[in-house]
Amino acid sequence: MSKSFRPWDVDQVWMLPPTVHDLVPAGHLAHLVRDTVRESLDLSEILGTYDEARGYPPYHPAMMTALLLYAYCQGVYSSRRIARSCKERVDFMAVTALQRPDFRTVSDFRKRHLAALSNLFGQVLALCQQAGLVRLGHVALDGTRVKANASKHKAMSYGRMKSTEARLAAEVQRWFGEADTADAREDREYGANRCGDELPAWVADKQQRLQRIREARAALEAQARAEAESEEKGTGAKRGRRSQTPKGVPPEGAQRNFTDPESRIMKTKDGFIQGYNAQAAVDAESQVIVARGLTQAATDVGQLAPLVRQIKENTGRQAQELSGDAGYCSEENFKELNRRHIRGYVATGRQKHGEASATGGQRKLGPRTVAMHRKLRRGGFRSRYRLRKQTVEPVFGQIKQARGFRQFLLRGVEKVRGEWDLICTAHNLLKWAATVD
């Protein structure tokens, strides 16, 4: 007796096609994200931009918003991958109701409404508060360097710009001379009205590169002049070693990237990258991000005050305790914590095994830094500083490793800041979804 199998008829026609609710099981994240966007989020800022009655009806903004949020929750960030998933993945079909926007539509919607999509962070955080996920008993700060949509090999220092500009200018001038000589010779040989006198394509390419170098050099010089003016007015005075270059002139090592000029070279544990410094303040109770930020600065020291201020703006309350690594150590930051009545636990130097913190080197420490150092040493392994790593580091691990966000797709600090807001919104949405039955 032969074994019988279940029928497998791929040509079977359905008399009653299923609804989108049947595409994935009940309780699936696709249903939750779709219904949350439809019922719980205020999209008036996006809907208000569609005031033109004429033209072919666009995709519904609520559907596009749900699609983007669900895609980010699934670690799908590229507009092309999102569009392909709408055709191939049933969970995406459950969100879009079988609609298939192309990649250009997805990309244009994200860019057009990036500011409004960024504001959804506060609404999703409010949902987390209602679910009791935001306690603010202990909040940990940290920053992570994320690659920009640009290669570090496409950057050039100011010193190299000057030498390369002179070399390219001489080379282009020589090519123009050779082209003129060739044109005159061909005119004598073939006649003045014959074709063949166009400039070679490689001359245009060199000219374009020369133009881009000149524009980048001018931008660096303008930035240096602006910094010199602010320093003279007392708004941007710098401490430390006196610069060897004249005021208003960029240092030889100042770099500018041709692909994304607003990104910066930053050091990570794996080497140097062309990127941005993404910041997050995370609640220790549930690993919900209560404040976020993004900066071009490679250091974290200037980000504590904005994050602390944002915690109060986003939640209406202030954190009771706050921890951060040595990157946030400064007298001004400790003064800010005291002013807001926050118990701070910030490392004052490189952390050593068996110690909460250690003073770094022989540098002179301020009174608040000394007090913080003693406070952490006195607490030892029982210090609240121990909560920092187990609070904020897993969040970056979930974003980068679990959901594969390794590089920004957009360019320019404002667009990248909006993209980071979307990443943090999706993270909080997943934390909130885990509490919904």
N, C-alpha and C positions, 0 to 999 in steps of 0.2 A: 504494500500500500504506500503510495507516494505521499509526501508531505504537502499539505495545502497551505497556500499563502493568501494574505490579504490582497484584494484587487488593487492594481496600480494602473489606472487608466488616465493618462495625462491629457487625453482628448475629450474627457468627460465635460459636458456643458452643464453649468449650474442653472437650475430653474429659478431659484431664489438666491441671488448673490448676498454675501454677508455684508453687514455694516462695518464701519471702521472700528467699532467697539469689539468686533469679533476677530480682528487681525492679530491682536496680542491679548494675553490673559488679563482678566480683571485685576486691578491693583498694580498693573505695570506702570513704570515711571512715565511712559509716553502719555497715558491717560491723565496722570496727575499734573504734568507740566502743561498739557493742553488746557485742562479745565481750570487750572490756577490762573493762567493768562486770561482766559475768557471771563472768569468770575471774580477774581480777587485783585488783579492789578489794574491800576488806572493808566490807560493808554491815551488819555485825552491830548497829551503833548504831541503824540505821533499822529493821532487821527485828525488833529486840528490843522495839519499841513495839507490835507487833501480837500481843497476848496474848489477845485475845478470840476464842473459837471460834465464837460465835454470829454471826448476821447474814450478809448476802449477801457472798460473797467479793470483796474489793477487787482493784484492779489490782495486779500484782506490783510491789513496791517497786523491784526491780532494773530492770524495764522503765521505770518512771517516772523513775528516776535517769538511765538511759541516754537517755531522751527529753529531759530537761532539759539534760544535758551536750551532746548533739548539737545541740539547738536553739541553745544559746549559741555553739557553734562555728560555726553557720551565720548568726549575727547575728539570730536570732529570739528575742525576749525576752518579748513580751506573751503571757499565757496564752491569749488569744483567737486570736492568730496561730499559736501552737503547736497548739492544737486544730484550727484550720482546715487547717494543714499536714498533720496526721494523716489528713485526708480527701482532700487534693488532691495531695500530693507523695509520689511512690513511695519516695524516700529515707527519709522519715519512716516510711512503712509498713514498710520493711525493718527499722527499729529496733523498732517496736511490734508487729511480726507482725500487721499489719492491724487491730490494736485501735485504738479511737477514743475516748480519754478526752475528756470535755468540758472547757471552759475552767475551770469551777469546780473540777473534780477536780485539774487541773494547778496552779491557784493555791493550793488548800488543801494539796496535797502539798508545794509549795515552802515555804509559810509554816510548816507543821507541823514539817518536818524541816530547817529552814534551818541550824540549828547543826550538825547531822550532815553536811549537804551542804558546809558550809564546811570541815569537817575533811578532806574529800577532797582539798583542796589539797596537804596533806602527802604523801598517797599518790601522787598524780600526779607531784609533784616527785621522789619516790623513783624512779619509773619513768624520769624524765629523768636522774637520777643513774646508774642502771644502764645507760642508753644512752650514758653518757659526755658528756652535754650540759652538766653542771654542773662547771666547772673552778675557779671562784672566784678566778681569777688577777686579774681586775679586775671590780668591781661598781659600777654607777652608780645613784645615787638620784635620784628626782625625784617631784614631786607634780603632779597635774592636777586642776583644778576641774571637777566634774561637776554638772550641774543636779539639784536635788532634785525630787521629785514635788510641787512647790508653786510658786506664782507669787510673784515678789518684790513684786507689787502687793497681795498679801494680807498683807503685813507692816505693822506700825504701830509708831512710836516711842513711848517712854514719855511724852514730853512731849505728843504728840498724843493718847495714850490719856486723859490727865487732862482735856484740854479737850473731847475728844469724849464722854467719859463724862458730864461735867457737862451738855453740850448735849443728849445723848440722854435723860438722866434727866429733865431739865426738859420735853423734848418728849413723852416717854411720860407724865409726870405730867399735862401739859396735855391729852393725848388721853384719859386716864382721866377727867379732869374733864368733857370734852366728851361722853364716852360716858355718864357718870352723868346729865348734864343731859338728853341725848337720851332716855335710858331713862325719866327722870321725866316728860318731856313726853309720850312715847308711852304711858306708863301712864295719864296723865290723859285722853289722847285715845282710846286703844283698850281700856283696862282692864288690870288688873295681871296677869291670867292669859294674855295674848296673847303670842305668840312675837315675836322680833325684838330681844331684849335681849342677844344675843351680842356679844362684843367683835370688832371688825373684824380681818381677818387681818393687816393692816399693823401693827397694834399688837403682835401676837405676834412678827412679824419684827423689829421694832425692839427688843422686849424680849430676843429671842435675841441680837441683835448686842450689846446693852448687857451681857448676861451674859458673852458671850465676851470682851469688852473688859475687864471686871472680872477674869475669870479670868487673862487674859494679864498684866494689870497686877500682880496678886497674885504670879504666877510670877516676874516680873522683880524685884519687891521681895524675894521670898524668896531669889532668887539673889544679889542684892546683899548681903543680910544674911549669907548663908553665906560670901561672899567676904570680907566685913569681919571675920567671926569667925576665918576661917583666917588672915587677915593679922595679926590681933592675936596669934594663937598662933605666928606666925612661919613658917607653912607655905605661905603664898601671898603673901609680900611682893612688891610690884611696884616696879620701878625706873622712873625717868623723871620727867616732870612730875607734880606733885601734883594730885590731882583737885580740881575746884572744887565738887563736890557732897559733902554730909555722908556719913559712913560709914553703910553700910546702906541708902542711897538710890540707886536706879539713876540714871545720867546721863540727861539729856533725850533724847539721841540713841540710847539703847539700844533695839533693835528685837526684836520677837517675831512670828513668822509664825503665822497662825491655822491654816493647812493642815498644815504640818509644823513644829511649834515648835522642834524640835531642829536644823533646818537653819539656815544662816547666810548673810548677804549677803557675797559674795566678789567680788573684782575679778579680771577676766581681761583678756586683750588685746583682747577684743571688747566690753568693758563690764562691768557688774555683773550677777551672777546670784544666784539663791537656790539654794544648793547645799552640797556637801561637798568636802573636800579628800582625794582618793584618792592613796595613796602606793604606790610600787613600787620594789623593789631588783632590778636586772636584771643577769644574768651577761653579760659582754661577749662570751663565746665563742659563745653560741647564742641570746641574747636570751630566755632562760628567766627567769621571775620567781622569785627565790629567797626573797623576803620581801615581804609586802604589809601595808597598813594603811589606815585611814580615820579622819579626824579632823574635828571641827567647826571647828578653828582654821584661820584663813585663811593663816597663815604655816607654813613648813616646819621652822623651827629646832628645835622640840621633838620631831621625828620621827626624827632620826638615831639616837639611842641605842636606841629600841625596835626599829628596823629591823635595826640591827647585832646586837642580842641575838637577834632572831628568825632571822637567817641561821644562827647557830650552833645554835639549837634545831631548825631545819628540816633542816639538812644534816649536822650533827655536826662541821662544820669552820667555820673563819672565813675571811673573804675576806682576800686578801693586800693588795689595793689597793682604794681606794674613792674615787669622785669624786662631786661634787655641786655644784650652782650656789650662788650667793650666799645663797640662802634658808636654807642649812644652816650658815652661818658664825656661829660663836660660840666663845668660849673653852672653855665646857663641852664642846662637841662635839669640839673638837680634843683636849681632855684625855681624852675617852672613846676616841678613836682611838689615842692614845698608850698608854693603859692596856691596850687589846686588841692592841697591836702591829700595827696596820693602817697601811699607808702611805696617807696621805690627800692628796687633790688637790681642795680645796674653794675655790671662788672667794671672794674677800674683798670684792668690790664688783661694780659693773656691768662686764661684759665689753666690751672695746673691740676694734675690728678691728686685728689685728697684735699683740695682747697676750693673754696667758693670763688675766690678771685685773688689775684696777686698784682702788685704794682708793677707796671712795665718799665724796666730800665731805671735810670737815675733822674728822670725828668721831675721837675718841681711840681708838686700837686697842690691844688687849692684846698681850702678848709673843708668844703663840702665833699670833695673827692676823697680826702683823707677819712672823713667821717663815714662815707659809704664803704670804703675799704675795710675799716674796722668793723663795721656792722656785718659785712659778709663773712669776714674771718671769724667773728664771734659766733655766727650761726653755724658755720661748718657745713656738714652734710645735711643738717636740719634746716638750713636757710631756705627761704621761699624762692630763692634764685634757682633752685633745682627744678622748679616747674617750667622754666623757660623752654628748655629743649623739648620736653615731652608735650608742650602746648603748640608751639609755632612751627617747629621743624617738620612734624608729620603733615601739616597743612601744605607746605611747599612740596613735600614728597608726594602727596595725593595729586596736586596740580601738575607737577612735572613728570612724575614717574607713572602713576596710575592712569592719568588722563592724557599724558603725552604732550603737555604744552611746553615746548622747548624753545620756541622762537616766535616773536611777534610777526604778524602778517602785514600790518599797516606800517606806514612811515611817518615820521614827525611826532614830536613829543605829545601834542594834544590828541592825535589819533591813537597813539600807543597807550596813552592814559585811559582813553575810552575803552580800548581793547582789554586792558587789565581790569577795568571795572566790570566788564562782562564776565571775565574769568572768575572774579570774586563773587559775583552774583550767582553764577552757576554752582560754585562751591557751596554757598549758603543754601541754595535751593535743594541741593542733595542732602545737606544736613537736616533741613526741615522735612524733606520727603521721608526720611528714615523714621520720623516720629508719627507720621500720618498712617492710620490703620487702613 
